[in-house]
Amino acid sequence: METVLENEIKLTSKDFATDQDVKWCPGCGDYSILKQAQTIFPELGVPKENLVFISGIGCSSRFTYYMDTYGMHSIHGRAAAIASGVKAANPDLSVWIVSGDGDSFSIGGNHFIHAMRKNFNFNYLVFNNQIYSLTKGQYSPTSEKGKVTKTTPFGSIEEPFNPSELALGAKASFVSRTLDRDPKHMQMVLKRAGEFKGTSFVEIYQNCPVFNDAAFFAFSDKETKKEEAVFLEHGKPLIFGHNDEKGIKLDGLTPVIVNIAENGLSDLWIHDEKDKTKANLLSRFFDTTFNGEDLPRPFGILYADERPVYDEGMTMQIEEIRSRKGRMPLNKILSGDNTWIIA
Amino acid sequence: MTNEVNLNNTYTEIEAESMVVRFSGDSGDGMQLTGMQFTDTAAFLGNDLSTFPDYPSEIRAPIGTVAGVSGFQVHFGSKEIYTPGDEFDVMVAMNAAALKVDLPRLKKGGVIIANISGFDKKNLGLAKYPETADPLEDLTLDNYILHKVDITKNTKECLAGTGLGTKEIERSKNMFVLGLLFWTFEKPLDHTIKFIEEKFAKKPEIADANIKTLKAGWNYGENTEIFNIRFKVTAAKQPSGVYRNITGNHATAIGLIAASDKSGLPLFLGSYPITPATDILHELSKYKANGVKTFQAEDEIAGVCSAIGASYTGQLAITTTSGPGLALKTEAIGLATMLEIPLVIVNVQRGGPSTGLPTKTEQADLLMAMHGRHGEAPLAVLAATSPSDCFSMAYEACRIAVEHMTPVILLTDGYIANGSEPWRFPIEDDLKPISVEFLGKPNGENGEILPYKRNEKLVRPWIKPGTKGLEHRIGGLEKQDITGNVSYDPLNHETMVHLRAEKINKIADYIPELKPDTGNDKAKLLVLGWGSTYGAIKTAVREAIAEGYDVANAHLRYINPFPKNLGELLKGYDKVLIPEMNSGQLLQLIRAKYLIDATGFSKVQGMPFTTTEMKAKIVELLNQ
């Protein structure tokens, strides 16, 4: 434990920067994510040598080269599968997956859902810019319907994934959302993810200034932010609006927007991170209208409820069987149970 | 053969040097278990043997049909046995479909034990015999010794009053067959009785029923006068030592465990179930007490990727698969080649392409193993020759992967993976050591970390995450020589392509040279094989030499790189014949590398070569 304390004191964000030139486009949201990560890592108290970043392919996945920890920039869509092996083999490592919307929800969709279900104790960051950027501008599985891109010159005819809903449907134990243009919020979410035991899914809205500029500005610009977004805090009511004048309450299982001046505060929806039913509803504050009303996009921890993690389960099962049966000597394995002698 | 009439017991005892028995029935008739029990007893009594389980890909194809026939073949003898045999001496036919499928490979004059209940109108119809035909009654089987036994009825009578349901009784009928076969071959029941008692320890009523039926089968042979022949196959003269029986997949699994034990590296298997490789995953899943981690991944790609992750942390990482799975894993294997980390990929080959013949054997993935990746991605390729050799080659695959920091593909196939043979197993101390080294401190002259600095084998250091002060990044982008940083420099790329190839070539300095297996360094003909054709080639070449032909055989277990002396060795022969269960893949490699006019001999029927066809080809070439 001494090492942990020592590191907590010593490390600064500079300790996590590498000697490699950062090569994202000017104005890319990835710079902010890198900065926030480098800022919070000293606070997590994990020795630098125990941090492992595993990334797939895409702009997001270059992240690995810029963090002075252990890291592997792997192949398209497979970061979660590789990270599963890393974590299963050595549960002592703090493993961070860095991926994008194409990497995780298209080519790596299968690994994404199984990572949520298996619940390894690792962190899964998806930089969602709703576009394929490294291949220069094609629609992604999170692009909105009607999106005009190089491969959809007449507009996309596909429904996008709703990542939070997908993660909850796949049994995620930690589902969160933050955005590149809100550094403090992102630091809070990343820290919570790092502290959570289980697969922590963090969706980060990330601006691609070249191929999908301003896709999320409504959630960060002063003029619109408070109308379009609701920031969740555990145990606090859901309040939004320019002057915090609006609240959300539940009529049965239907969210209703109320004017606080008329309604008062007492029956507003209180955010409970462990309430899966409410989390499911929150995740649908995306493209579902309730009684004809659009609801603000939730940011923060939508859901967090710890349950047994895969890597610990694997270790515990091995230890339990070993203590019950004892390690089998190699010579016994080689001979098996039925042998005969030829003189 | 010696014939001797036993006056006390009205039967003739025939002594044979070797016999082939085929158990054939419906998929649900328990023929695999029956065959394995017969095999275990034969092995225990000192026969040398080789087995061939031959079953359909459907778990329960429609009952009674030709598609549902499941066979188990065992060749056992008092001499050395290298193949499961071309033709059978004795066959059990549990139903009409089984007879229809397997009769063509019964020797003329061979013995048929037919279960009468499996030959009623319904079964004959299901097996698509013409309406008027009745093989047990008409003259179809005149050239054979036919024993008609109502196995179903006898089993029912034997178990009447035990309180067991029809289903359980029906399931016991294979034990009647086994008992009868043990009588026929003068083999004791005790080994199987012990097996039944252990298997059904928690269900004593089932154990009792099985044992009762087994004994009833034996007594049927002893008491009815229908059976007037018994066969005696005495023990083989095998090298002295302690033996066990083993299948190829089982041997592969414990080869991997042995390598883990000897190297001190924890074993990690990332795998996805696929026929005929799944038994390796089954087997390794049992060794949790030894710390073996098995990860049943969500797909083939996750299987290999999780293994890459585990290898990255410093464990002995394996993925097991068959052809379609290897195809899915290729991109990730390319990553492992770029990362230069140890990884063992076991490909238990089956008939392809596509779903192909999942339960049948083939050697058609050799060129995929050699070249099936994008870019120039050389890796080591090994092949096992027999069920027990799967142990040695799995061990070697691990040794090469770890000592040379490379992915290694081990090729076995459905034939040796499911087949079994007696194995004089090694003890721990006999096994070659595996040396492992992890970098503990910066390896640059000025204290820098150089992940791609190579040693005299051209091997880079293995660096475990968690090692303080060695934090660094690796990945699939081209690496700068020595530093491992991302590099797009044209000349550096060329250097790295050459270095990766040269590293694999250097493995040739650490593997044995090739020697003729049978025959001399110089002869008119060399039969050059690889993988599971070993038994058929060796047997055919031995017979040909005994008949005066000038022939030898050599068998490749290391295919990439080839043994260093292969080119020299080939020069000692006028002709080279390369038999393969594909359309000539090793043939292409040998011709391309050594520029010799080798002759191919190809068989792609999902079935192994027979000794007869192998010998005929050898004789044909030598008589040209």
Interface residues (C-beta under 8 A of the other chain):
Chain A: T18 Q20 P47 K48 E49 N50 L51 V52 F53 I54 I57 T64 Y65 M67 D68 T69 Y70 G71 M72 H73 S74 I75 R78 A81 I82 A83 S84 G85 V86 K87 A88 A89 N90 D92 L93 N110 H111 H114 M314 Q317 I318 I321 R322 R324 K325 G326 R327 M328 P329 L330 N331 I333 L334 S335 G336 N338 T339 W340 I341 I342 A343
Chain B: D40 A43 F44 L45 G46 A235 Q238 P239 S240 G241 V242 Y243 R244 N245 I246 I254 I257 A258 D261 K262 P266 F268 G270 Y287 K288 A289 N290 G291 K293 F295 A297 E298 D299 I301 A302 C305 S306 A307 I308 G309 A310 S311 Y312 T313 G314 Q315 A317 E331 A332 G334 L335 L339 F425 P426 I427 E428 P465 G466 T467 K468 G469 L470 E471 H472 R473 I474 G475 G476 L477 N485 V486
